[in-house]
């Protein structure tokens, strides 16, 4: 279980009794937060910072604990910020500044200077906030009484984002083949991806998967087929095509486990030794939390894995999708998003069907794939692009809707959505911002989640939604 360390701040000016009370109050807060957030994160109290040496020791412990994904700090009393400098300079994990108090209400009839000295977060947290700003440390501030639901909700959100950032530092992507020839947006600087986000982008030939697939035993393939038939409706007589996909998934799972990867890419332009383009294999793996990017899109493979980690425990679907085509009926404009095969099964509104159809790209055998209509509801579409000088995240609010009419001649999984605030502004903003045609769609995450991730990782963010206007469009390409 991941953990957050809780580090309070004080000083020795007010005496030993005051410090004992600080420690007791902090334990009460930590116990309460563990009760409320125990299904998401564990919170552990560290010694109160009252000297620079204590702060350094606390931060060393934070940085040396692999289970720790971030820190919550709070200044119970006034805590002179110079003694935080050396410790904060060691910190390389997400930081939440909790701006709260031990007491919810002031005891107006009894308040005296002893109470004022003990309970002065309004004083101490401003001193602390200054040093965070002076040091340029990315952080979140949550303000309010710690038992209030909105404060608990914000801390939970921070914990989920912090876990995703910690996961990001360990992401390893297996790229089978390079990105699609001549395509620009799926390319980028793999070294910078590792420096910025920790993503290790590793190359292997697709022959590695072809070999493992050929070696898959009948028992392994049968077991995978049993999984498919228990989850999906078999709507084809071409059982061998499905078994071929089962061999691919067995191969991918073995490879991913052996090489400690959590995401992968493939490309239809490099399928040497493969009979089909992976369809069900990729769709089923994504539904299990494995990141994926088609045509060698390693950025979206890694990013989708990170966002699926962030969405763990929430209702809704999260995964890769590609922009395809529009219905431009005036006033009812919609986008149809899909891919050749690889839409995550987690988006299915009803039980998916396994079908086998011709694929005119890749010059391989007809692949088996999952066909379904998607869930509906509010969501986000988010992508990450490499602009050479820096990375940019683009996040747009969308509404997933039902497909207006059947599409019997389009046997692929489909997602249809409405752009916000409307088609004209929403799509123009995406284009102005340089938004890719590969992205992650989520009905579990919100724009606020992505904004926090961007702040804590120091990534430029452009958001699009109901509050976006025509005037905003000019800002996106300046």
N, C-alpha and C positions, 0 to 999 in steps of 0.2 A: 504494500500500500504506500503510495506517495505521501509525503508530509510537507507541511509548511512550518517553519520555525517562527515563533512569536517572541519578539525582542522588545521589551519596554525600555523607556529611557527615564532617568532621574538624575540625581546628584546627591552628594553627601552633606550639602549645606543645611538640610532640614533635620538631620539627626537620624539615629538608628531606628527609632520607632516609626518614623515616616517611611523609611525603606522597607521595613517589615510589612507595613500596610500596603505599600506599592506591590510587593511580591504576592501578598494574599489576594489583593484585588485582581491582579493579573491572572492568578490561578483560577479565580472564579470566572473570569471572562473566557479563558482557554477551555475550561471544563464545559461551559455553556456552548461555545462554538463547536466543540467536538461532538456534543450531543446533537446539535442541529445539522452539522455538516459531515458527520461520520460516514455517510454513504458515499461521499465524494473525496474527502481528504482527511488526514490526521494532522492535528496541530499540536506542536510540542513547545513548551515554554523554556526559554533560555534565561540565563542570569541577567538581571537588570543592568543596563549600561549606566555606570556612574563614573567611569574613568575611560580614557582612551584604550588602556590595556584590556579592559573587559570587552569593549567593542571589537577589538581586533580578534580576541579569542572566540567571541561569538561568531564572527564572520568566517573565521577559519573553519569552525565546525560546520557552518552552513556549506562552505565550498567543498569540504572533504566528505560530505555525506551524500552518497549517490542517490539515496531515497528522497532527499530534499529537493523540491522543485521551485521553492521560492520562500520569501520572508514577509512576515507582517510586523510592522514596527508601530509603536505608539508611545508618545511622550506623556506619561502619567503626570509628572511634575515638569517644571522647567528643567531642560536638559541642555546645557551649553553645547552648541553644535560642533565646536572645534574638536571635541573629544570623539565625534563620530567620523571625522574625515578619514583617518587611516583605515578604519574598519570598512567603511563604505567603498573605499578604493579597491578593496579586495573582492567586493561583491560582483558576481557575474550571473546572477540569477534574478528572476522577476521580483520586484519589490512592491508591496502594498503598504501605503501609509494610512493607517486606520486613525481617523480623527474623531475620537469618541471621549467619553468620560466614564468613570466608575459609577457615578450617580446620574440618574436621569433628570431629577428636579433639584433645584436649589432649596436647602432647608432655611427658608427666609428668617425664621424666628431664632435660629441657632448659629447661623453662619458667622465665623470669626476668621482671623488671619491664619490659624492653623489649618482650617478647612481650605482656605484660599491657596495656601502653599502646597497642600497635598493634591488638590484637584484643579490644576491649571493647564489643561490641554490647550485651551485657547491661547495661552502664552507659549508653552513648550512646543506645540506642534507648528506654530508659525516660525519659530527659530529653526526647527528641523526642516520645515518646508524650504526655507531659504537655502540651507546648505545643499539640499538635493538639487535645487535650481542652479546654485553656484557651481556644483560639480557636474551638472548636465547629466544626471542619472535618470534614465527613463523609469517612470513609476506610475502607479495608480493611487489616487486619493479617494477613500470612501469616508464620507462624513455623516455622522448621526449616532444615535445611541445604539450600542452593540446588540441589544435584544430586539430591535425593530426589524420587521420582516424585510424592508427594502435594503437595510444594511446587510443582513444575512444573505440576501439574494445577490448583492454585489460581490460579497466575499466569495460566495460559491462560484460566481462567474469568473472571478480572478483565479480561483483554484483550478478551474477547468482549463482556462487559457494557459496558466503556468504549467500544468501537466502536459499540455500540447507542445509548449515551447521546450520543455525538458525532453519530451519524446522526439521533437524535431532535431535536437542535438545528436540523436542516435540513429537518425534515418539513413538507411542505405538503399539505394535504388539500383536494381539490376536492369541495365539497358541492353536488350537483345536487338542489335542493329542500331544504326544512327538515326537521327531525325529524318523525316521525309525530305527527299532531295528537293532543293530550291525553296523550301518553305522557311520563312524568316522567323515568325513569332515563336515557333517551338524551339528554336535554337537559343543559345545564350552562353554565358560564361560559367562553366561547371565549377571552376575553382572558386569564383566569387560566391556561388551558391553554398559551397562548403564553409567558406570563411564567414559568411553572413548568417546562415541558418544551421550549419552543421551537417548539411546533406552530402553524403558520400555518393557520388554518381559513378558507378562501376560498369564497365562494358564487358559483355560476353557475346559470343556468337550464338545465334538461334540454334545452331547444331547441338549445343549443350542440352537444350530442351528436347530436340528431336531424338537424341540418343537416350535420354532418360525415359521418354515416352515409349520408345521401342522396347525398352527393358522392363516396362511396367508389367507386372504379373496379372494373370487372369483374375486372381483373387482380389488384387488391388483395384482393377477395373470394375469388377463386379460390385465391390463395396461402394465405389463411386457411383455406379449406376443405381444402386439401391438408394443412395442419398438423393440423386436426381428424381427418381420416381416417387420418393416420399414427399418431395417439395414442389414438384412441377407436374404438369399434365403432358404426357407424351402424345404429341399430335403429328406423328409421322411413322411410316413403316420402315424408314431408313435407320434401323437400329445401329448399324455399323458406323454411321456418321456421328451418332451420339457417343458411341464407345471411343471413337477417336478423340473427341473432346475430353472424355473421361481420362484417357491416357495423358493428354496435355495437362490437365489439372493435377493429376498425380505427379507428373514431372515438375511442374511449377512449384508445388508444395514441397517436394523434396529439395529442390534447388534453393528455394527461399529459406527453408529451415537450415540447410547446411551452410549457406553463405550469410545468414543472419540479415536478410533483407526484409523490408516491410513494404516495398513497392517495386513495380516493374514496368517496363515499356516493351512494345514490339512494333513492327512496322510491316505492312503488306508488301513493301518493296524488298524485304529480306526475310524470306520464308524457306530458305534452303533446307531441304530434308523434311519439311512439314507438308502434310497432305492438305491441311486446311488452315485458314486463319483462325486462331483461337477465338471462340465465341462464348459458348457456355462456360468454358474454363475461366475466362477473364471475368464474365458477369458474376459467376458464383464466388470467385475469390474476392471481388470488390465488396460483395454483400457480407463477407467475413472480416472486412476492415483492411484488406490489402489495397494499397494505392495503385493506381493504374493510369498510364498515359499512352494513347495511341500514337503511331507515327514517330516514336522516339521522343515524345514530349516529357522529358524527365522532370521539368519544373512542376507540371500539373500532376505527375505521378506522386512526387514527394508532397506537394501541397495538399492533394486529396487525402493522403495518409494522415497528415497532420490535422486536417480539419475533421476527419472521421474520429480521430482520437479526442479532439475537443468536444465533439458531439456525443461521446459515450455517456449513456445514462439518460439521455434526453429522448423524448418522442420525436419521430420524424426520420426522414431519409437524408443521407449526405453522400455525394459521389460525383464522379466524372460525367460530363455531358459535352456535346458539341452543338454549336449553333448551325442550323441547316437552312431553313426556308421560312417564308412568311405567308400569312393570310392577311392581305391588305384591304379587307372590306372596311370602308370608311366608318370610323367610330368603334370598330370591333377588331382592331388589328391584333393578331396573335403571332407568336413564333412557334414553329415546330422544331424541337431539338431532338437529336437522336445520335446515331452513329452507324457505321456499317453493321456492327454487331454489338459493340461493347457498352451497353447501358446497364448499370448495376441493378441486380435483382431486388435490391432493397427499395427501389422506387415503385415496385409493382402494386397497383391498387387491388388487383385480384390475383388468383393463382396463375402464374405465368405458364405459357405453353412452350414446349420444345418443338421446334419446327426445323425443317431442312429446306433451304432454297438456294438457288444460284446466286453467286456473288460475282459481279462483273469486274472486280478489281483483285489483282494478285495472281490470277491464272492458276488457281488451285481447285480442288474438289469442292463441291457444294458443302458449306459448313452448317453445322447444327447451331442454333441460337435460341435464346429465350425471347418470346414475343409477348408484350403486355402493354396496357395503358397505365399511366402513372397515377400516383396519389395527387391530391389537389390541396390547395391552401397557400397561405402566404409563405414566402421563402426569400432566399437571396441567391444571386449568381455572383460568383467571385472568381477572379483570376489573378495571376501574378506574371508580370512581364519584366524583361531585362532591357533597360533603356541604355545600356552601355556604361553610363556614369552611375547608375543606381537602379534598384529594383522598385517597382510600383505595384501596389495592390489596387485593383478596381473592384468595388463591391456595389451591386445594384439590387434594389428591392424589386421583387417580382411576385406575381400571383400565379401559381400553377392551377390550370383549369382542365376540365374534361375536353377531350377531343370532340369537336362539334358533330362530326360524322365519321362513320367507319372508313377505313383505308385498307381495303382487302388486298390491294396490289402492293402494299408497303409492309412486308413481313419483318419488321424490326420493332424493338421496344421504342416507345415514343414518350416524350414529355412535351407538353404544350403550356406556354405561359404568356401572361400579359405583362408588358413592361410598364414601370411606373416612372414618372407621373402619367405618362402617355407614351405611345409608340414613337412619336416624332422626337420628343426630348430624350427619352430613355435610350433609344438606339443611337441617336446622334451623339449623346454624351459618351456612350461606350466607345464609339469610333474615334471621337476627338481624343479620348484618354488613351487610345492605343490598345483597347481591350482585345484579348485573343479570342479565337473561335473555339478554343478548348477552355473549359472552366469547370468549377465545382458548383453544383447546385445543392442547396440544403433547405429543408423545411424544419430543421432542428436548431440551426444557428441563426443569429440575427446580425444586423449591421453593427450593433454595439460590441458583439464578440470579436468581429473582425477588426474593429477600430482599436480595441484593447490589444489584440495581437500585434497590430501595426505599431502602436505606441511603444509597446514593450520590446519590440525587435528593431525599432528605429527605421521602419519602412514607410515610404511615402504612401499615402492612401487617398484615393478619390472615391467618393460615395455618390450614388445616384438613387433618387427616390422621390417620394411625393413632394419633398421640399426643394427639388431641383427645378430651376427656371431657365428660360432662354438665355438670360444674361450670364448664367453660370457656365454655359457652353464655351464661352470665350476664354475662361480661366483654364480649361483643361489642356490647352495646347500652348500656353504661354511659357 
